[in-house]
């Protein structure tokens, strides 16, 4: 069994600190090793030792928890901000934080944040084995594509167009079959006729009724249906 994750709780209200410690005690893989009530105290602790997880209030007596987090970029994906104010959420995610919780902290919502943090800090999966790759026939030759190289897939009639950089590979396969085949590799369905690699998404442009347009790293524009939006946004949050 691996060692528990070492946590630092930064909160200036003793009752709030006690509640967080109690909630964290319910997670066997997390151990609260220190608490701090100010930016200065937290900064000194971070300099003195290594922590795996930082639960950080934003408004502290001697400064801003966001400014503290900015000084420790290596802790970004290991930081869960906790505050009574929602207006700081955008800045917290810009810093790369695992999550942003509003007070009073709920046990279930904290558990979700911890799960997200665990995914963020987990080691990357090994490359897909050839058996998991996408087989594309080119005449008498079969090429195996690593799903991580795929930018997106769209449909042209009865054919699926697999876009890999400047190359387009044609497959006579349905989008439903490809979605099921590639889901484990992280390639997600975003529209009835489009799959996308979330690693290639660079921007999201809002449209009506929850639909949107995705802008990829190469400048391509792809439709995002609200039906598939939650799954994509979750993938973008943890990428």
Steps between C-alpha positions, in 0.01 A plus 500: 500500500640841403558773758213745560507836323634769731259795528543860615179681598520881485198661670485783754173397669564220756152347466537484121843341538362239738220416257739457209727276704201291603379466141846406378531234771232305314747446213749228584751615237529854642670614821490859629857567608475874569264794521565872454297813574681752276686540172831546683454186708398294197791633296745402774356148520518455123864605506582267787350177367316334214122462495295297252180699544417861587154609615518876486266776611518809279436784743755478780591759766834593344432456129352313208507122470504533120824698519645232728405228253658694214835482686477120508414396139615143563207466743240625247329170421525404869316811624131515589385855571234552766320833535170666577513699174439368148665786307852360533426172321635609161835609646531178696450284190740723305763404758427134425323419826339160541173651619321793664259441788256742655439510874343331683690202364285196429644151552382374160631806316836468675515134401445598137780758522736244650419252224578768241829579672593130509443476123709810437801376693477138389788387278414504130377169360743300289472536122226293346605155388461419131185302586338823623605707199267585216556278197484690170529307175686662209465252215687186603666683792348546846623794705444513876429849635570591860177670622710770669606622153143547377379862481138427418270274300203611292275331249482528122213286378564142608865571582664623817777752435778458758704821514861463615687822437493564126399139425145373463435126525168360376318221683174339402373499856221667697566780746326294769741208462804730497373688806477174695838379373686822584326606823761322712774693320339836583360584155148629570180544307401869484229486233293234325763484224821626670760360741780715638823459694460740799875562498456685169227739623622857546177701535124468536265750335149515646192462281131477581334250733823365648655404164846632413777498241835348587821655370786253465873567515517496120218754467229249407144581615283210619144495637441407865152380587369569850425126524874427520616823662532384862730209412724722289522773762600242761772370268625855435512569873729204573716495193 
